[in-house]
Amino acid sequence: MCLGIPGQIVAITAPERMMAMAEVSGVRREVNVACVAGAELGDLIGQWALIHVGFAMSLIDEEEAAKTLEALHDLGEAQETLAQMAEGDAALAGPGEGV
């Protein structure tokens, strides 16, 4: 299973190589758009795509992108909470006792 992260295509950077600039949560990264390209690469600007290991794998709408980004944010917060709980349990156990 692979996880695609939503990113918005903001520019075409190298049409001869099918490369574009995508913005993912405020970070810009060059991605290959060969899997989602139509006749005109410029039509991709403003579109949302699921990005995986540097490739735009499929186009999605803005609503789906927002829902996915929110879910990923929530997962990150849950992971952080679990890590803090584990640290607290280890501190309560004391040296040498482990959890």
Buried (B, 14 or more C-beta within 10 A) or exposed (E): EEEBBBBBBBBBBEEEEBBBBBBBEEEEEBBBBEBBBEEEBEEBBEBBBBBBEEBBBEBBEEEEBEEBBEEBEEEEEEEEEEEEEEEEEEEEEEEEEEE
